[in-house]
Amino acid sequence: MPTNLDLDDKLIDQACRVGNHATKKEAVTAALQEYIRRRKSRELLDLFNQIDYWPDYDHKALRRKRSA
C-alpha cells in the first residue's frame, strides 16, 4: 500500500545508519515494529499486581508429581 509521508530526512538517515538498514523503508518498518513491541509490553506492565494468585501454590511440588 503506497503511502506518502513527510519524514525528517536527518532522522531517517540516522535510523538507517544506527540500524544498519539499506533503505528508508527498512528503517521505517523496523521503527514501527519496535514501537508496536514496546506498546504491547507496556500493556503487560499494566497487568502487574492485577492478577490474583494462590499464595499456597507450590510449583515445585507440582513438578515433582508430573515427573514421578
Secondary structure, DSSP 4 states (H G I P E B T S, - for coil): --------HHHHHHHHHHHT-SSHHHHHHHHHHHHHHHHHHHHHHHTTTTS---TT--HHHHHHHHH-
